[in-house]
Amino acid sequence: MRVMPLRAADPQPAVDIRPLLTALFNTAIEASQPALRIPAFLPSPPKGRTVVIGAGKASAAMARVLEQHWQGPLEGVVVTRYGYGVACEKIRILEAAHPVPDLQGHAAAQQILQAVSGLTEEDLVICLISGGGSALMPLPMQGLAFADKQAINTALLAAGASISEMNCVRRHLSAIKGGRLAAACHPARVVNLVISDVPADDLSDIASGPTVPDLTTCADALAIVRRYGVSLPSEVQQALEAGRNESLKPGDARLPQIQTHLVAAPQAALEAAASQARKAGIATYILGDSIEGEARDVAKVMAGIALQVRRRGQPFVAPCLLLSGGETTVTVRGQGRGGRNVEFLLALAIALGGAAGVHALAGDTDGVDGAEELAGAYIGPDTLARARALGLSPQQCLDGNDGHGFFQALGDSVITGPTLTNVNDFRAIYIAAPAPSFQQQEHA
């Protein structure tokens, strides 16, 4: 899981910044581990059965922690991403594809529904939800072929739809999301243990909200597919236009006994990293845990802030560290290997133009940036010069959405392997104090 061991960081400008930023990324990941977060939120055992279900990149790790701390009988099934499974004794662990669903996920969704059939008021369902659950638990609405659902998902990803937009569409093309899984558990009590990977921790967006009510509508989903030029099968189009696959709304009689605990979230991960940096004597500021937008556009804004800090001492005085989280998007224009964090970093490096004293690391806390088994990457003041010395054009790589290819060539990829958690993206920008001669020149 670790990129390299944690160590105390020297706050002086001469410090090796890459190990510092890597250590802070590790801290954010470790602060979000199910082993730390799950035990405090476990409910009391019921009179009847306890059934565990779940979906997401962290769901198998969550299930193992639950088993280790549960007193009494236990059964169930959860689905996680390929490579993210862990051994459990009583809960079946299934694996499926992410971000584009596959038939293994389809079969897993059916098994999860079967696991909660025929429950009573004396039974308890513990639902373990984390980011990635939407793609891992696909069950199309009536009239929608699985291949068509895959195509719609792929088209929205390529068009740069936000996670909220993606999940709104998913909820209204599903037979299990948008509260429908909770309805299938009725009349049993449902306790949701949730690890958030979405902006503002919107419960209906985490894994497309299979066990919580939803405020969006079929009309909202139609507006999104039209906005991005994504076509729907005619039968599905007509069903949405007629509101026939509406998600469950607050107040639905099938959703009265639901309790939800947010056990880990992006803000807490950023605060853990900030705390460690401050202990090392570094002034640290969290810019936000819900930053969205096109990755290269967010990079330009972040570059502008970093340069203002470096040159003007505004809005913060260097040396300092800027942290942020959230989920950017990438509109696919080229044939590269993608990844929103590496796209952000490549665009950031270009916008900084080799500015002295500015370093950055960005990565996905689940260990997978896009579809690559790489978490993210690192940039420093020499990134552009080193790339050009290798014959790489940073702008051409950005134009081709080939951030992973760019950073692998430089040896600057960040690799964690499966982290078994997911609180979305982590971005850290370190700005060193300018030398006195630089400051004098700037103010001359």
C-alpha positions as CSV (number, residue, x, y, z in Angstrom):
1,M,0.0,0.0,0.0
2,R,2.8,2.4,0.9
3,V,4.8,4.2,-1.8
4,M,7.7,4.5,0.6
5,P,8.1,4.6,4.4
6,L,6.8,7.6,6.4
7,R,9.5,9.8,7.9
8,A,9.7,13.1,9.6
9,A,10.0,15.9,7.0
10,D,12.5,18.8,7.2
11,P,10.5,22.0,6.7
12,Q,13.4,23.8,5.2
13,P,13.3,24.5,1.4
14,A,16.3,22.2,0.9
15,V,14.2,19.2,2.0
16,D,13.6,16.4,-0.6
17,I,10.0,17.3,-1.3
18,R,8.9,14.1,-3.1
19,P,9.2,11.9,0.0
20,L,7.4,14.5,2.0
21,L,4.4,14.6,-0.4
22,T,4.4,10.8,-0.7
23,A,4.3,10.4,3.1
24,L,1.3,12.8,3.3
25,F,-0.5,10.8,0.6
26,N,0.2,7.6,2.6
27,T,-1.2,9.3,5.7
28,A,-4.5,10.2,3.9
29,I,-4.8,6.6,2.8
30,E,-4.1,5.2,6.2
31,A,-6.5,7.5,7.9
32,S,-9.3,6.1,5.7
33,Q,-8.7,2.4,6.3
34,P,-11.7,0.4,7.3
35,A,-9.8,-1.2,10.2
36,L,-9.7,2.2,11.8
37,R,-13.1,3.4,10.8
38,I,-15.6,0.5,10.9
39,P,-15.6,-0.8,14.6
40,A,-17.1,2.3,16.2
41,F,-20.2,2.2,14.0
42,L,-21.3,-1.4,14.3
43,P,-24.9,-1.9,15.5
44,S,-26.2,-4.3,18.1
45,P,-27.0,-7.8,16.9
46,P,-30.7,-8.4,16.0
47,K,-33.1,-11.1,17.2
48,G,-33.1,-12.5,13.7
49,R,-30.6,-12.9,11.0
50,T,-27.7,-10.5,10.2
51,V,-27.1,-10.3,6.5
52,V,-24.1,-8.3,5.1
53,I,-24.2,-6.9,1.6
54,G,-22.1,-4.3,-0.1
55,A,-20.3,-3.0,-3.2
56,G,-17.2,-0.8,-3.7
57,K,-13.4,-0.8,-3.8
58,A,-13.3,-0.9,0.0
59,S,-16.2,-3.3,0.5
60,A,-14.2,-6.5,1.0
61,A,-11.8,-4.8,3.5
62,M,-14.9,-3.4,5.3
63,A,-16.4,-6.9,5.4
64,R,-13.3,-8.4,6.9
65,V,-13.2,-5.8,9.7
66,L,-16.9,-6.4,10.3
67,E,-16.3,-10.2,10.7
68,Q,-13.5,-9.6,13.1
69,H,-15.6,-7.5,15.4
70,W,-19.0,-9.1,15.1
71,Q,-20.5,-11.1,17.9
72,G,-23.0,-13.7,16.7
73,P,-24.1,-15.3,13.4
74,L,-23.3,-13.6,10.2
75,E,-23.8,-14.2,6.4
76,G,-23.8,-12.3,3.2
77,V,-22.1,-11.3,0.0
78,V,-20.2,-8.2,-1.2
79,V,-18.5,-7.3,-4.5
80,T,-15.3,-5.4,-5.0
81,R,-12.9,-4.5,-7.8
82,Y,-10.6,-7.2,-9.3
83,G,-7.6,-7.4,-7.1
84,Y,-9.3,-5.8,-4.1
85,G,-10.7,-9.0,-2.5
86,V,-9.6,-10.1,0.9
87,A,-10.3,-13.4,2.7
88,C,-13.5,-13.6,4.8
89,E,-14.9,-16.7,6.6
90,K,-18.6,-16.0,6.6
91,I,-19.2,-13.3,3.9
92,R,-18.7,-14.2,0.3
93,I,-16.4,-11.9,-1.6
94,L,-17.0,-11.4,-5.3
95,E,-14.9,-9.4,-7.7
96,A,-15.9,-7.5,-10.9
97,A,-14.7,-4.8,-13.3
98,H,-14.4,-1.1,-12.7
99,P,-14.9,1.5,-14.2
100,V,-16.8,-0.2,-17.0
101,P,-19.1,-2.9,-15.7
102,D,-18.8,-6.5,-16.7
103,L,-21.0,-9.6,-16.4
104,Q,-19.3,-10.7,-13.1
105,G,-20.7,-7.5,-11.6
106,H,-24.1,-8.2,-13.1
107,A,-24.1,-11.7,-11.5
108,A,-22.9,-10.2,-8.2
109,A,-25.8,-7.7,-8.2
110,Q,-28.3,-10.6,-8.6
111,Q,-26.6,-12.5,-5.8
112,I,-26.9,-9.5,-3.5
113,L,-30.6,-9.1,-4.2
114,Q,-31.0,-12.8,-3.5
115,A,-29.2,-12.5,-0.2
116,V,-31.8,-10.0,1.1
117,S,-34.9,-11.7,-0.1
118,G,-37.5,-13.0,2.4
119,L,-36.3,-11.0,5.4
120,T,-38.4,-10.1,8.4
121,E,-38.7,-7.2,10.8
122,E,-36.4,-9.0,13.3
123,D,-33.6,-9.2,10.7
124,L,-30.7,-6.8,10.2
125,V,-29.0,-5.8,6.9
126,I,-25.6,-4.2,7.2
127,C,-24.7,-2.6,3.9
128,L,-21.1,-1.8,3.2
129,I,-20.9,0.9,0.5
130,S,-17.8,2.7,-0.9
131,G,-16.8,4.4,-4.1
132,G,-16.8,2.2,-7.2
133,G,-20.0,0.4,-6.2
134,S,-22.0,1.8,-9.1
135,A,-19.9,0.0,-11.7
136,L,-19.4,-3.1,-9.6
137,M,-23.1,-3.7,-9.0
138,P,-24.8,-3.2,-12.4
139,L,-28.3,-4.5,-12.9
140,P,-30.1,-2.8,-15.8
141,M,-33.7,-1.7,-15.7
142,Q,-36.2,-3.8,-17.7
143,G,-35.7,-3.2,-21.4
144,L,-32.1,-2.2,-21.2
145,A,-29.5,-4.7,-22.5
146,F,-26.4,-5.1,-20.4
147,A,-24.2,-4.2,-23.5
148,D,-26.2,-1.0,-23.9
149,K,-25.6,-0.1,-20.3
150,Q,-21.9,-0.6,-20.7
151,A,-21.9,1.6,-23.8
152,I,-23.8,4.4,-22.0
153,N,-21.4,4.2,-19.1
154,T,-18.4,4.3,-21.4
155,A,-19.8,7.2,-23.4
156,L,-20.5,9.4,-20.3
157,L,-16.9,8.7,-19.1
158,A,-15.4,9.7,-22.4
159,A,-17.6,12.8,-22.6
160,G,-16.3,14.1,-19.2
161,A,-19.5,13.8,-17.3
162,S,-19.1,14.6,-13.6
163,I,-19.6,11.8,-11.0
164,S,-22.9,13.3,-9.9
165,E,-24.2,13.3,-13.5
166,M,-22.9,9.8,-14.1
167,N,-24.7,8.5,-11.0
168,C,-27.9,10.3,-11.7
169,V,-28.1,8.5,-15.0
170,R,-27.1,5.2,-13.4
171,R,-29.8,5.4,-10.8
172,H,-32.5,5.8,-13.4
173,L,-31.3,3.0,-15.6
174,S,-31.0,0.5,-12.8
175,A,-33.0,-2.1,-11.1
176,I,-30.9,-2.0,-7.9
177,K,-29.6,1.6,-7.4
178,G,-31.5,4.7,-6.3
179,G,-32.9,3.1,-3.1
180,R,-34.1,0.0,-4.8
181,L,-31.8,-2.3,-2.9
182,A,-33.1,-0.9,0.4
183,A,-36.6,-1.6,-0.8
184,A,-35.6,-5.2,-1.4
185,C,-34.5,-5.5,2.2
186,H,-37.9,-4.3,3.6
187,P,-39.1,-4.9,6.3
188,A,-35.7,-5.7,7.8
189,R,-33.7,-2.9,9.5
190,V,-30.9,-1.5,7.3
191,V,-27.7,0.0,8.6
192,N,-25.4,1.6,6.0
193,L,-21.7,2.0,6.7
194,V,-20.4,4.3,4.0
195,I,-17.0,5.4,2.8
196,S,-17.5,8.5,0.7
197,D,-15.6,9.2,-2.5
198,V,-17.9,12.0,-3.9
199,P,-18.0,15.8,-3.6
200,A,-20.0,17.0,-0.5
201,D,-20.4,13.4,0.6
202,D,-23.8,13.1,-1.1
203,L,-25.1,9.7,0.0
204,S,-27.2,9.3,-3.2
205,D,-24.0,9.6,-5.3
206,I,-21.9,7.1,-3.4
207,A,-22.2,3.9,-5.5
208,S,-25.4,5.6,-6.9
209,G,-27.2,5.3,-3.6
210,P,-28.5,1.7,-3.6
211,T,-29.8,1.9,-0.1
212,V,-30.8,5.6,0.4
213,P,-33.5,7.8,-1.1
214,D,-32.9,9.9,-4.2
215,L,-34.0,13.5,-5.0
216,T,-33.1,13.4,-8.7
217,T,-35.6,12.4,-11.4
218,C,-36.0,10.6,-14.7
219,A,-36.2,14.0,-16.3
220,D,-32.8,14.9,-14.7
221,A,-31.2,11.8,-16.2
222,L,-32.7,12.5,-19.6
223,A,-31.3,16.1,-19.5
224,I,-27.8,14.7,-18.8
225,V,-27.7,12.2,-21.6
226,R,-28.9,14.9,-24.0
227,R,-26.3,17.3,-22.8
228,Y,-23.5,14.9,-23.6
229,G,-25.1,13.6,-26.8
230,V,-25.5,10.0,-25.5
231,S,-28.2,8.0,-27.2
232,L,-30.5,5.6,-25.3
233,P,-32.5,2.6,-26.7
234,S,-35.9,3.8,-27.7
235,E,-37.7,1.6,-25.1
236,V,-35.5,3.1,-22.3
237,Q,-36.0,6.6,-23.7
238,Q,-39.7,6.2,-23.6
239,A,-39.7,4.7,-20.1
240,L,-37.7,7.6,-18.7
241,E,-39.9,10.2,-20.5
242,A,-42.9,8.6,-18.9
243,G,-41.1,8.4,-15.5
244,R,-41.5,4.6,-15.3
245,N,-38.2,3.9,-13.7
246,E,-38.2,6.6,-11.0
247,S,-35.9,6.1,-8.1
248,L,-37.2,5.9,-4.5
249,K,-37.9,9.2,-2.8
250,P,-37.7,10.3,0.8
251,G,-40.8,9.2,2.7
252,D,-41.2,6.0,0.7
253,A,-43.0,3.4,2.9
254,R,-40.3,0.8,2.0
255,L,-37.5,3.0,3.5
256,P,-38.5,3.6,7.1
257,Q,-35.9,1.7,9.0
258,I,-32.6,2.9,7.5
259,Q,-29.7,4.3,9.5
260,T,-26.6,5.6,7.7
261,H,-23.1,6.3,9.1
262,L,-20.5,8.1,7.1
263,V,-17.4,6.2,8.4
264,A,-14.7,7.8,6.2
265,A,-14.6,10.8,3.9
266,P,-12.3,13.0,1.9
267,Q,-12.2,15.9,4.4
268,A,-11.0,13.6,7.2
269,A,-8.2,12.3,5.0
270,L,-7.1,15.8,4.1
271,E,-7.1,16.8,7.7
272,A,-5.0,13.8,8.7
273,A,-2.4,14.8,6.1
274,A,-2.5,18.5,7.1
275,S,-2.0,17.5,10.7
276,Q,1.2,15.6,9.9
277,A,2.5,18.4,7.7
278,R,1.9,21.0,10.5
279,K,3.7,18.7,13.0
280,A,6.7,18.9,10.7
281,G,6.6,22.7,10.8
282,I,4.9,23.3,7.4
283,A,2.1,25.9,7.1
284,T,-0.7,23.9,5.5
285,Y,-4.0,25.0,4.0
286,I,-6.9,22.8,2.8
287,L,-8.4,24.5,-0.3
288,G,-11.4,22.2,-0.4
289,D,-12.5,18.5,-0.4
290,S,-15.0,18.8,-3.2
291,I,-13.2,20.4,-6.1
292,E,-14.6,19.4,-9.4
293,G,-14.2,20.4,-13.1
294,E,-12.1,19.5,-16.1
295,A,-8.8,18.3,-14.8
296,R,-6.7,20.6,-17.0
297,D,-8.9,23.6,-16.1
298,V,-8.5,22.9,-12.3
299,A,-4.8,22.6,-12.9
300,K,-4.6,26.1,-14.4
301,V,-6.4,27.6,-11.4
302,M,-4.1,25.8,-9.0
303,A,-1.0,26.9,-10.9
304,G,-2.2,30.5,-10.7
305,I,-2.7,30.2,-6.9
306,A,0.8,28.6,-6.5
307,L,2.5,31.3,-8.6
308,Q,0.8,34.0,-6.6
309,V,1.9,32.5,-3.4
310,R,5.5,32.1,-4.7
311,R,5.8,35.6,-6.2
312,R,3.5,37.7,-4.0
313,G,3.0,35.9,-0.8
314,Q,-0.7,35.9,-1.4
315,P,-3.1,34.5,-0.2
316,F,-0.5,32.5,1.8
317,V,3.1,33.1,2.6
318,A,5.6,30.5,1.3
319,P,6.9,28.0,2.3
320,C,3.5,26.3,2.6
321,L,1.5,23.3,1.5
322,L,-1.8,23.4,-0.3
323,L,-4.1,20.4,-0.1
324,S,-7.3,19.6,-1.9
325,G,-9.6,16.7,-2.8
326,G,-12.6,16.0,-4.9
327,E,-13.0,14.5,-8.3
328,T,-12.1,16.1,-11.6
329,T,-13.1,14.9,-15.0
330,V,-11.4,14.3,-18.3
331,T,-12.9,14.8,-21.7
332,V,-11.2,12.2,-23.8
333,R,-9.7,13.7,-26.9
334,G,-6.8,11.4,-27.7
335,Q,-5.8,7.7,-27.5
336,G,-3.5,8.0,-24.4
337,R,-3.8,6.1,-21.2
338,G,-5.7,8.8,-19.3
339,G,-6.1,9.2,-15.6
340,R,-7.6,12.4,-14.1
341,N,-4.8,12.9,-11.6
342,V,-2.0,12.6,-14.1
343,E,-3.9,14.8,-16.5
344,F,-4.2,17.4,-13.7
345,L,-0.5,17.1,-13.0
346,L,0.6,17.3,-16.6
347,A,-1.5,20.4,-17.1
348,L,-0.2,21.9,-13.8
349,A,3.4,21.4,-14.9
350,I,2.7,23.1,-18.2
351,A,0.9,26.0,-16.6
352,L,3.7,26.4,-14.0
353,G,6.3,26.5,-16.8
354,G,9.1,25.1,-14.7
355,A,8.6,27.7,-11.9
356,A,11.2,27.3,-9.2
357,G,10.2,25.9,-5.8
358,V,6.8,24.4,-6.8
359,H,6.3,20.6,-6.4
360,A,3.1,18.6,-6.5
361,L,1.7,15.1,-6.1
362,A,-1.8,13.9,-7.0
363,G,-3.3,10.5,-6.7
364,D,-6.4,8.5,-6.3
365,T,-6.7,7.1,-2.7
366,D,-7.9,3.8,-4.1
367,G,-4.6,3.3,-5.9
368,V,-6.1,3.4,-9.4
369,D,-6.1,6.6,-11.5
370,G,-8.6,6.0,-14.4
371,A,-8.2,2.4,-15.5
372,E,-4.5,2.2,-14.8
373,E,-3.0,0.3,-11.9
374,L,-1.2,3.5,-11.0
375,A,-2.3,5.9,-8.3
376,G,-1.0,9.1,-9.7
377,A,2.3,11.0,-10.1
378,Y,4.7,13.7,-8.9
379,I,6.0,16.9,-10.6
380,G,8.8,19.2,-9.7
381,P,10.4,22.3,-11.2
382,D,12.5,20.1,-13.5
383,T,9.7,18.0,-14.9
384,L,9.3,19.8,-18.2
385,A,13.1,20.0,-18.8
386,R,13.5,16.3,-18.1
387,A,10.7,15.4,-20.4
388,R,12.1,17.4,-23.3
389,A,15.5,15.9,-22.7
390,L,13.8,12.5,-23.4
391,G,12.2,13.8,-26.5
392,L,8.8,14.1,-24.9
393,S,6.4,16.9,-25.8
394,P,4.4,17.7,-22.6
395,Q,1.7,19.5,-24.6
396,Q,1.3,16.6,-27.1
397,C,1.0,14.2,-24.3
398,L,-1.7,16.3,-22.7
399,D,-3.5,16.7,-26.0
400,G,-3.5,12.9,-26.3
401,N,-4.6,12.3,-22.7
402,D,-1.4,10.4,-22.1
403,G,-0.5,11.5,-18.6
404,H,0.4,7.9,-17.5
405,G,2.7,7.4,-20.5
406,F,4.4,10.8,-19.7
407,F,5.1,10.2,-16.1
408,Q,6.1,6.5,-16.5
409,A,8.7,7.7,-19.0
410,L,10.1,10.1,-16.4
411,G,9.9,7.5,-13.6
412,D,7.6,9.8,-11.6
413,S,4.5,7.6,-11.4
414,V,3.1,6.9,-7.9
415,I,2.3,3.2,-7.3
416,T,0.5,2.0,-4.2
417,G,-1.2,-1.2,-5.3
418,P,-4.7,-1.8,-4.0
419,T,-5.2,0.4,-0.9
420,L,-8.5,-1.2,0.1
421,T,-10.1,2.2,0.7
422,N,-11.4,5.0,-1.5
423,V,-11.9,8.6,-0.4
424,N,-11.3,10.0,-3.9
425,D,-8.4,12.2,-5.1
426,F,-5.6,13.7,-3.0
427,R,-3.7,16.7,-4.3
428,A,-0.8,18.4,-2.6
429,I,1.2,21.4,-3.8
430,Y,4.3,22.5,-1.9
431,I,5.6,26.0,-2.5
432,A,9.1,26.8,-1.2
433,A,10.0,30.3,0.0
434,P,11.7,32.3,-2.8
435,A,15.3,33.3,-2.4
436,P,15.9,36.8,-1.2
437,S,17.3,37.9,-4.6
438,F,14.2,36.6,-6.3
439,Q,12.0,38.5,-3.9
440,Q,13.9,41.7,-4.5
441,Q,13.7,41.3,-8.2
442,E,9.9,40.7,-8.0
443,H,9.4,43.8,-5.9
444,A,11.8,46.1,-7.9
